[in-house]
Amino acid sequence: MSSKRCYYETLEVERDADDGRLKSAFRKLAMRWHPDRNPGDKASEVRFKEINEAYEVLRDGDKRAAYDRYGHAAFEQGGMGGGPGFGAGFATSFSDIFEDLFGMAGQRGRGGGRERGADLRYNMEISLEEAFQGKTAQIEIPVSVTCESCSGTGAKAGTKPKGCSTCGGAGRVRQSQGFFTLERTCSGCQGRGQTIEDPCPSCIGSGRVTRERTLSVNIPQGVEDGTRIRLAGEGEAGVRGGPAGDLYIFLSLSTHGFFQRDGADLHCRVPISMVTAALGGEFEVPTIDQSQTKVKIPAGTQSGRRIRIAAKGMPVLRSRQTGDMYVQVVVETPQNLTKKQQELLAEFEKLSSNTTQPEATGFFAKVKDFFGKGAAG
């Protein structure tokens, strides 16, 4: 009987684990036990090999089926081709695993040390009026720019970077460990493929210096909260002459004292008197374009009614369309009445009929009918 540990136990998963769960468990364990993270630890190296062997078998449908049926015996004494999948195709599949796990694919052959600069983020708050009109804003940001003294090479004027003698300019070195080969970032040049013997005194060999930069940002009409504006090439300068990153402007809209925004539409609430609601009338309200518009109130308007004013909302970003404005009227109940006012309202109540307050009359009629049926039952 084989003394090897169960592959499922090695990866710390159940036997019915799907491919996604297997891959997730492998990533976690491989990161933990990788020799680069445990230098000189022989136990970690052995554990790392066990993890890779288990994953190499269980990730393959045919090999997993054979293992589930026969266990380790499926790969012993020449079974399934004489080993757990470590034949001629192993180097390729193992390489694929590590490219996926550690992102090595895009780093190979990176010689020259030219690395793209980091992207930057700038948060900007604007008003609703500015979002309506659009604007050009000036911003100042501290950013890494190419060092002028060395033109971004990182080497002192009159000298040049030299190819790394450790990796031969590849930026990566290979190391054999047992039955497979590991590829890792070169410690001599940190993966750049070049070394600098006499660094530039202005940038200390990085090829970049920090400067305050003033930029002009064009904010188009109709931007919404969370809109992102990209300024290509305005991020940090690349390492040693590499391309610059991008700058992203994230917009947030400040709270408005009168309008609430819903997409391209604007909403506002306007209190009106009970008399205006009953008899009808009109009033003026401000609009987002700094003008005013008249709103007509028909007789008998109820509290909460919304009145639409076409094309008085926000412009739709990158189009010729415009939203609408909605005015919600709120009927205000009179307070602090004089004795005379109270008497007049009481008299009005006596003169009221089913036609003056149909909704209230109908409601209380239903209530009376409801309790009448309950008593009859």
The 8 nearest C-alpha neighbors of each residue, nearest first, counted from 0:
[[1, 2, 72, 71, 3, 70, 75, 69],
 [0, 2, 3, 71, 72, 4, 70, 75],
 [3, 1, 4, 0, 71, 5, 72, 70],
 [4, 2, 1, 5, 71, 6, 0, 49],
 [3, 5, 6, 2, 9, 8, 1, 7],
 [6, 4, 8, 7, 9, 3, 70, 71],
 [5, 7, 53, 9, 8, 4, 10, 54],
 [8, 6, 10, 9, 12, 5, 11, 14],
 [9, 7, 11, 5, 10, 6, 12, 4],
 [8, 10, 6, 7, 11, 50, 5, 4],
 [9, 11, 7, 8, 12, 24, 50, 25],
 [12, 10, 8, 9, 7, 13, 24, 6],
 [13, 11, 7, 10, 16, 8, 14, 21],
 [12, 14, 16, 15, 7, 11, 8, 10],
 [13, 15, 16, 7, 12, 67, 17, 8],
 [14, 16, 13, 17, 12, 7, 20, 18],
 [17, 15, 13, 14, 20, 12, 21, 18],
 [16, 18, 20, 19, 21, 15, 22, 14],
 [19, 17, 21, 20, 22, 58, 16, 23],
 [18, 20, 22, 21, 17, 23, 16, 24],
 [19, 21, 23, 17, 22, 18, 16, 24],
 [22, 20, 18, 24, 19, 23, 25, 17],
 [21, 23, 25, 19, 20, 24, 18, 26],
 [24, 22, 20, 26, 25, 21, 19, 27],
 [23, 25, 21, 27, 22, 26, 10, 20],
 [24, 26, 22, 28, 23, 27, 29, 21],
 [27, 25, 23, 29, 24, 28, 30, 22],
 [26, 28, 24, 30, 25, 29, 23, 31],
 [27, 29, 31, 25, 30, 26, 32, 24],
 [30, 28, 26, 32, 31, 33, 27, 25],
 [29, 31, 28, 27, 33, 32, 26, 36],
 [30, 32, 28, 29, 33, 27, 36, 37],
 [33, 31, 29, 43, 47, 30, 28, 34],
 [32, 34, 35, 30, 36, 29, 31, 47],
 [35, 33, 37, 36, 38, 44, 32, 43],
 [36, 34, 33, 37, 38, 183, 32, 39],
 [35, 37, 34, 33, 38, 32, 31, 30],
 [36, 38, 34, 35, 40, 39, 33, 43],
 [39, 37, 40, 34, 35, 36, 41, 43],
 [38, 40, 41, 37, 34, 44, 43, 42],
 [39, 41, 43, 42, 38, 37, 44, 34],
 [42, 40, 44, 43, 39, 45, 38, 46],
 [43, 41, 45, 44, 40, 46, 47, 39],
 [44, 42, 46, 32, 41, 40, 45, 47],
 [43, 45, 41, 47, 42, 46, 34, 48],
 [46, 44, 42, 48, 47, 43, 41, 49],
 [47, 45, 43, 49, 48, 44, 42, 50],
 [46, 48, 44, 50, 45, 32, 49, 43],
 [49, 47, 45, 51, 46, 50, 52, 44],
 [50, 48, 46, 52, 47, 51, 53, 45],
 [49, 51, 47, 53, 48, 52, 9, 54],
 [52, 50, 54, 48, 53, 49, 55, 47],
 [51, 53, 49, 55, 50, 54, 48, 56],
 [54, 52, 6, 50, 56, 51, 55, 49],
 [53, 55, 51, 57, 56, 52, 58, 50],
 [54, 56, 52, 53, 58, 57, 51, 59],
 [57, 55, 54, 53, 62, 58, 59, 63],
 [56, 58, 63, 54, 59, 55, 53, 62],
 [57, 59, 56, 55, 54, 60, 18, 63],
 [60, 58, 57, 62, 56, 61, 63, 55],
 [59, 61, 63, 62, 64, 58, 57, 56],
 [62, 60, 64, 63, 59, 65, 66, 56],
 [63, 61, 65, 59, 64, 56, 60, 66],
 [62, 64, 57, 66, 60, 65, 61, 56],
 [65, 63, 67, 61, 62, 66, 60, 68],
 [64, 66, 62, 68, 63, 67, 69, 73],
 [65, 67, 70, 63, 69, 68, 64, 73],
 [68, 66, 64, 65, 70, 69, 63, 14],
 [69, 67, 65, 66, 70, 64, 73, 63],
 [68, 70, 66, 73, 72, 65, 67, 71],
 [69, 71, 66, 72, 67, 73, 68, 65],
 [72, 70, 73, 74, 66, 1, 69, 75],
 [71, 73, 75, 74, 70, 69, 1, 78],
 [74, 72, 78, 71, 69, 75, 70, 66],
 [75, 73, 78, 82, 83, 72, 79, 71],
 [74, 76, 72, 78, 77, 73, 82, 81],
 [77, 75, 78, 81, 74, 72, 82, 73],
 [81, 78, 76, 75, 80, 79, 74, 82],
 [77, 79, 74, 73, 81, 75, 80, 76],
 [80, 78, 74, 81, 73, 77, 82, 83],
 [79, 81, 78, 77, 82, 74, 84, 86],
 [77, 82, 80, 78, 79, 74, 75, 76],
 [81, 83, 74, 84, 80, 85, 75, 77],
 [84, 82, 74, 85, 56, 81, 52, 79],
 [83, 85, 82, 86, 56, 89, 55, 80],
 [86, 84, 89, 83, 82, 87, 88, 90],
 [85, 87, 89, 88, 84, 82, 80, 81],
 [88, 86, 89, 85, 90, 91, 84, 92],
 [87, 89, 86, 91, 90, 92, 85, 84],
 [90, 88, 85, 92, 91, 86, 87, 93],
 [89, 91, 93, 92, 88, 94, 87, 179],
 [90, 92, 94, 89, 93, 88, 95, 87],
 [91, 93, 95, 89, 94, 90, 96, 88],
 [94, 92, 96, 90, 95, 91, 89, 97],
 [93, 95, 91, 97, 92, 96, 90, 98],
 [96, 94, 92, 98, 93, 97, 99, 91],
 [97, 95, 93, 99, 94, 98, 100, 92],
 [98, 96, 100, 99, 94, 95, 101, 93],
 [97, 99, 103, 102, 95, 104, 100, 101],
 [98, 100, 97, 96, 102, 101, 95, 103],
 [101, 99, 97, 98, 102, 96, 26, 103],
 [100, 102, 98, 103, 97, 99, 104, 96],
 [103, 101, 98, 99, 104, 100, 105, 97],
 [104, 102, 98, 106, 101, 105, 107, 97],
 [105, 103, 98, 106, 102, 107, 99, 101],
 [104, 106, 103, 107, 102, 109, 108, 98],
 [107, 105, 103, 104, 109, 108, 102, 170],
 [108, 106, 109, 105, 104, 103, 171, 169],
 [107, 109, 169, 110, 106, 170, 171, 168],
 [108, 110, 107, 106, 170, 169, 111, 191],
 [111, 109, 192, 169, 168, 108, 112, 191],
 [110, 112, 113, 192, 193, 191, 109, 168],
 [111, 113, 191, 110, 192, 114, 193, 239],
 [114, 112, 241, 239, 111, 238, 240, 115],
 [113, 115, 241, 238, 237, 112, 116, 242],
 [116, 114, 237, 242, 241, 243, 244, 238],
 [237, 115, 117, 244, 243, 235, 236, 242],
 [118, 116, 244, 235, 234, 119, 115, 243],
 [117, 119, 244, 245, 234, 246, 235, 116],
 [120, 118, 246, 234, 247, 245, 117, 121],
 [119, 121, 247, 246, 248, 122, 118, 249],
 [122, 120, 248, 249, 247, 123, 119, 246],
 [123, 121, 249, 248, 250, 120, 124, 251],
 [122, 124, 250, 249, 251, 121, 125, 248],
 [125, 123, 251, 252, 250, 253, 122, 126],
 [126, 124, 252, 253, 129, 251, 123, 127],
 [125, 127, 129, 253, 128, 252, 130, 124],
 [126, 128, 130, 129, 131, 252, 255, 125],
 [129, 127, 131, 126, 130, 132, 287, 288],
 [130, 128, 132, 126, 131, 133, 127, 125],
 [129, 131, 127, 133, 128, 221, 222, 220],
 [132, 130, 128, 129, 220, 221, 133, 313],
 [131, 133, 129, 220, 130, 128, 134, 221],
 [134, 132, 220, 219, 130, 129, 218, 131],
 [135, 133, 218, 217, 136, 129, 132, 219],
 [134, 136, 217, 216, 218, 215, 137, 133],
 [137, 135, 216, 215, 134, 138, 217, 218],
 [136, 138, 215, 214, 216, 213, 135, 139],
 [139, 137, 214, 213, 136, 215, 140, 216],
 [138, 140, 213, 212, 214, 211, 137, 141],
 [139, 141, 212, 211, 142, 138, 213, 214],
 [142, 140, 211, 210, 212, 209, 139, 143],
 [141, 143, 209, 210, 235, 140, 144, 211],
 [142, 144, 209, 235, 208, 236, 207, 210],
 [145, 143, 236, 207, 208, 209, 235, 146],
 [146, 144, 207, 151, 236, 206, 147, 208],
 [145, 147, 207, 151, 206, 208, 150, 148],
 [148, 146, 150, 149, 145, 151, 207, 206],
 [147, 149, 146, 150, 201, 156, 199, 155],
 [148, 150, 151, 147, 152, 156, 146, 153],
 [151, 149, 147, 146, 152, 148, 145, 240],
 [150, 152, 206, 240, 239, 146, 145, 149],
 [153, 151, 239, 206, 154, 149, 150, 240],
 [152, 154, 204, 206, 205, 199, 151, 239],
 [155, 153, 198, 199, 152, 159, 204, 197],
 [154, 156, 199, 198, 158, 197, 149, 157],
 [155, 157, 158, 149, 154, 148, 199, 159],
 [156, 158, 155, 159, 154, 149, 197, 199],
 [159, 157, 156, 155, 154, 160, 197, 198],
 [158, 160, 154, 161, 157, 195, 152, 155],
 [161, 159, 195, 194, 193, 154, 162, 158],
 [162, 160, 193, 194, 163, 195, 159, 196],
 [161, 163, 193, 168, 192, 194, 164, 167],
 [162, 164, 193, 168, 192, 167, 165, 194],
 [165, 163, 167, 166, 162, 168, 187, 193],
 [164, 166, 163, 167, 187, 185, 172, 168],
 [167, 165, 168, 169, 172, 164, 163, 170],
 [166, 168, 164, 163, 169, 165, 162, 192],
 [167, 169, 192, 163, 162, 110, 166, 170],
 [170, 168, 108, 110, 192, 171, 166, 167],
 [169, 171, 190, 192, 191, 185, 168, 110],
 [172, 170, 184, 185, 169, 183, 190, 166],
 [173, 171, 185, 166, 183, 182, 184, 174],
 [174, 172, 182, 181, 183, 180, 175, 171],
 [173, 175, 181, 180, 182, 176, 172, 183],
 [174, 176, 180, 179, 181, 177, 173, 178],
 [177, 175, 179, 180, 178, 174, 181, 44],
 [176, 178, 179, 175, 180, 48, 44, 45],
 [177, 179, 176, 180, 175, 85, 48, 90],
 [178, 180, 177, 176, 175, 181, 90, 93],
 [181, 179, 175, 174, 176, 173, 182, 178],
 [182, 180, 174, 173, 175, 183, 179, 176],
 [181, 183, 173, 172, 174, 171, 180, 184],
 [182, 184, 171, 172, 185, 173, 181, 174],
 [185, 183, 171, 190, 186, 189, 170, 172],
 [184, 186, 171, 190, 189, 170, 187, 172],
 [187, 185, 189, 188, 184, 190, 165, 171],
 [186, 188, 185, 189, 165, 163, 194, 166],
 [187, 189, 190, 191, 186, 194, 192, 185],
 [190, 188, 186, 185, 191, 187, 184, 170],
 [189, 191, 170, 185, 184, 188, 192, 171],
 [190, 192, 112, 170, 193, 188, 110, 189],
 [191, 193, 168, 170, 110, 169, 163, 190],
 [194, 192, 162, 163, 161, 191, 188, 160],
 [193, 195, 161, 163, 160, 188, 162, 196],
 [196, 194, 160, 197, 198, 154, 161, 193],
 [195, 197, 198, 194, 160, 154, 161, 159],
 [196, 198, 195, 155, 154, 199, 158, 204],
 [199, 197, 154, 204, 155, 203, 153, 195],
 [198, 155, 200, 154, 204, 203, 153, 201],
 [201, 199, 203, 202, 198, 155, 204, 154],
 [202, 200, 199, 203, 148, 146, 208, 204],
 [201, 203, 204, 205, 208, 207, 200, 206],
 [204, 202, 200, 199, 205, 198, 201, 153],
 [203, 205, 153, 198, 199, 202, 206, 154],
 [206, 204, 153, 207, 202, 203, 239, 238],
 [205, 207, 151, 153, 239, 152, 146, 204],
 [208, 206, 145, 146, 144, 205, 202, 143],
 [207, 209, 143, 144, 146, 202, 145, 210],
 [210, 208, 143, 142, 144, 141, 207, 211],
 [209, 211, 141, 142, 212, 143, 208, 144],
 [212, 210, 141, 140, 142, 139, 213, 209],
 [211, 213, 140, 139, 210, 141, 214, 142],
 [214, 212, 139, 138, 137, 140, 211, 215],
 [213, 215, 138, 137, 139, 212, 216, 140],
 [214, 216, 137, 136, 138, 217, 135, 213],
 [217, 215, 136, 135, 137, 218, 214, 138],
 [216, 218, 135, 134, 219, 136, 215, 133],
 [217, 219, 134, 133, 135, 216, 220, 136],
 [220, 218, 133, 217, 222, 221, 134, 316],
 [221, 219, 133, 131, 132, 130, 222, 316],
 [220, 222, 316, 314, 315, 131, 130, 313],
 [223, 221, 130, 220, 316, 226, 219, 224],
 [224, 222, 226, 225, 221, 252, 130, 251],
 [223, 225, 251, 252, 226, 250, 222, 249],
 [226, 224, 250, 251, 249, 223, 227, 252],
 [225, 227, 250, 223, 224, 249, 222, 228],
 [228, 226, 249, 248, 225, 250, 247, 229],
 [227, 229, 248, 247, 249, 230, 226, 250],
 [230, 228, 247, 246, 231, 248, 227, 245],
 [229, 231, 246, 233, 245, 247, 232, 228],
 [232, 230, 245, 233, 229, 246, 244, 234],
 [231, 233, 245, 243, 244, 234, 230, 246],
 [234, 232, 245, 246, 231, 230, 244, 235],
 [235, 233, 245, 244, 246, 118, 119, 232],
 [236, 234, 143, 116, 117, 244, 243, 142],
 [235, 237, 243, 144, 116, 143, 145, 234],
 [116, 236, 238, 241, 115, 243, 242, 114],
 [237, 239, 114, 241, 240, 113, 206, 116],
 [240, 238, 152, 151, 206, 113, 241, 153],
 [239, 241, 151, 238, 237, 113, 152, 242],
 [240, 242, 237, 113, 114, 115, 238, 239],
 [243, 241, 115, 237, 116, 236, 240, 244],
 [244, 242, 236, 116, 237, 232, 235, 115],
 [243, 245, 234, 116, 118, 117, 232, 235],
 [246, 244, 234, 231, 232, 118, 233, 230],
 [245, 247, 234, 119, 230, 233, 118, 229],
 [246, 248, 229, 120, 228, 119, 121, 230],
 [247, 249, 121, 228, 227, 122, 120, 250],
 [250, 248, 227, 122, 226, 225, 123, 121],
 [251, 249, 123, 225, 226, 124, 224, 122],
 [250, 252, 224, 124, 225, 123, 125, 253],
 [253, 251, 125, 224, 126, 124, 127, 254],
 [252, 254, 126, 125, 255, 124, 251, 127],
 [253, 255, 252, 256, 126, 127, 259, 258],
 [256, 254, 257, 258, 253, 127, 259, 126],
 [255, 257, 258, 254, 259, 253, 267, 127],
 [258, 256, 255, 267, 259, 268, 266, 285],
 [259, 257, 267, 266, 255, 265, 256, 260],
 [260, 258, 266, 265, 267, 261, 255, 257],
 [259, 261, 265, 264, 262, 266, 258, 263],
 [262, 260, 264, 263, 265, 259, 266, 322],
 [261, 263, 264, 260, 223, 265, 322, 313],
 [262, 264, 322, 313, 261, 315, 312, 314],
 [265, 263, 322, 323, 312, 261, 262, 324],
 [264, 266, 260, 324, 312, 259, 258, 261],
 [267, 265, 325, 259, 258, 324, 326, 260],
 [266, 268, 258, 326, 257, 327, 259, 325],
 [269, 267, 327, 326, 328, 270, 329, 266],
 [268, 270, 328, 329, 327, 271, 267, 326],
 [271, 269, 329, 328, 330, 331, 268, 272],
 [272, 270, 330, 331, 329, 275, 269, 328],
 [273, 271, 275, 274, 331, 330, 276, 270],
 [272, 274, 276, 275, 330, 331, 277, 332],
 [273, 275, 277, 272, 276, 278, 279, 271],
 [276, 274, 279, 272, 278, 277, 273, 280],
 [275, 277, 300, 273, 274, 279, 299, 278],
 [276, 278, 299, 274, 298, 275, 279, 273],
 [279, 277, 298, 275, 276, 274, 299, 280],
 [280, 278, 298, 297, 275, 296, 276, 277],
 [279, 281, 296, 275, 295, 297, 278, 282],
 [282, 280, 295, 294, 296, 293, 283, 279],
 [281, 283, 294, 293, 284, 295, 280, 296],
 [284, 282, 293, 292, 294, 291, 285, 281],
 [283, 285, 291, 292, 293, 286, 282, 294],
 [286, 284, 291, 290, 292, 289, 287, 283],
 [287, 285, 288, 290, 291, 289, 284, 311],
 [286, 288, 289, 128, 285, 312, 290, 311],
 [287, 289, 286, 290, 128, 131, 311, 132],
 [290, 288, 287, 286, 285, 291, 128, 292],
 [289, 291, 286, 288, 285, 292, 287, 284],
 [292, 290, 285, 286, 284, 283, 293, 289],
 [291, 293, 283, 284, 285, 294, 286, 290],
 [294, 292, 283, 282, 295, 284, 281, 291],
 [293, 295, 281, 282, 283, 296, 292, 284],
 [296, 294, 281, 280, 297, 293, 282, 279],
 [295, 297, 280, 279, 281, 294, 298, 300],
 [296, 298, 279, 300, 299, 295, 280, 276],
 [299, 297, 279, 278, 277, 300, 276, 296],
 [298, 300, 277, 276, 301, 297, 278, 279],
 [301, 299, 276, 298, 297, 277, 302, 296],
 [300, 302, 304, 299, 303, 276, 330, 329],
 [303, 301, 329, 330, 304, 328, 300, 276],
 [304, 302, 329, 328, 327, 301, 305, 330],
 [303, 305, 327, 302, 328, 301, 306, 300],
 [306, 304, 327, 326, 325, 303, 328, 307],
 [305, 307, 326, 325, 327, 304, 308, 294],
 [308, 306, 325, 324, 309, 326, 305, 323],
 [309, 307, 324, 323, 325, 311, 306, 310],
 [308, 310, 323, 311, 307, 324, 322, 312],
 [311, 309, 323, 322, 321, 312, 308, 324],
 [310, 312, 323, 324, 309, 308, 322, 286],
 [311, 313, 323, 322, 324, 264, 265, 310],
 [312, 314, 263, 322, 321, 131, 221, 264],
 [315, 313, 321, 221, 320, 322, 316, 263],
 [314, 316, 221, 320, 318, 321, 263, 317],
 [315, 317, 221, 318, 222, 220, 314, 219],
 [316, 318, 315, 319, 221, 220, 219, 314],
 [319, 317, 320, 316, 315, 314, 321, 221],
 [318, 320, 321, 315, 317, 314, 316, 322],
 [319, 321, 315, 318, 314, 322, 316, 310],
 [322, 320, 314, 310, 313, 315, 312, 319],
 [321, 323, 312, 263, 264, 313, 310, 314],
 [324, 322, 312, 310, 309, 264, 311, 308],
 [323, 325, 265, 312, 308, 311, 264, 266],
 [326, 324, 307, 266, 306, 308, 305, 265],
 [327, 325, 306, 267, 305, 268, 266, 328],
 [326, 328, 305, 268, 304, 303, 269, 267],
 [329, 327, 269, 303, 304, 270, 268, 302],
 [328, 330, 270, 302, 303, 271, 269, 331],
 [331, 329, 302, 271, 272, 273, 270, 328],
 [330, 332, 272, 271, 270, 329, 273, 333],
 [331, 333, 273, 334, 330, 272, 271, 329],
 [334, 332, 331, 336, 335, 273, 272, 330],
 [333, 335, 336, 332, 331, 337, 341, 340],
 [336, 334, 337, 333, 340, 338, 341, 332],
 [337, 335, 334, 340, 341, 338, 333, 339],
 [338, 336, 340, 339, 341, 335, 342, 334],
 [337, 339, 341, 340, 342, 336, 343, 335],
 [338, 340, 342, 337, 341, 343, 336, 344],
 [341, 339, 343, 337, 342, 338, 336, 344],
 [340, 342, 338, 344, 339, 343, 345, 336],
 [343, 341, 345, 339, 340, 344, 346, 338],
 [344, 342, 346, 340, 345, 341, 347, 339],
 [345, 343, 347, 341, 346, 342, 348, 340],
 [344, 346, 348, 342, 347, 343, 341, 349],
 [345, 347, 343, 349, 344, 348, 342, 350],
 [348, 346, 344, 350, 345, 349, 343, 351],
 [347, 349, 345, 351, 346, 350, 344, 352],
 [350, 348, 346, 347, 351, 345, 352, 344],
 [349, 351, 347, 348, 346, 352, 345, 355],
 [352, 350, 348, 349, 355, 347, 353, 356],
 [353, 351, 354, 355, 350, 356, 349, 357],
 [352, 354, 357, 355, 356, 360, 351, 361],
 [353, 355, 352, 357, 356, 351, 360, 358],
 [356, 354, 352, 353, 351, 357, 299, 358],
 [355, 357, 354, 359, 358, 353, 360, 352],
 [358, 356, 360, 353, 354, 359, 361, 355],
 [359, 357, 361, 360, 356, 362, 353, 363],
 [358, 360, 362, 361, 357, 356, 363, 353],
 [361, 359, 357, 363, 358, 362, 353, 356],
 [360, 362, 364, 358, 359, 363, 357, 365],
 [363, 361, 359, 365, 364, 360, 358, 366],
 [362, 364, 366, 365, 360, 361, 367, 359],
 [363, 365, 361, 367, 362, 366, 360, 368],
 [366, 364, 368, 362, 363, 367, 369, 361],
 [367, 365, 363, 369, 368, 364, 370, 362],
 [366, 368, 364, 370, 369, 365, 371, 363],
 [367, 369, 371, 365, 366, 370, 364, 372],
 [370, 368, 366, 372, 371, 367, 365, 373],
 [369, 371, 373, 367, 372, 368, 374, 366],
 [372, 370, 368, 374, 373, 369, 367, 375],
 [373, 371, 375, 369, 370, 374, 376, 368],
 [372, 374, 370, 376, 371, 375, 369, 368],
 [373, 375, 371, 376, 372, 370, 369, 368],
 [376, 374, 372, 373, 371, 370, 369, 368],
 [375, 373, 374, 372, 371, 370, 369, 368]]
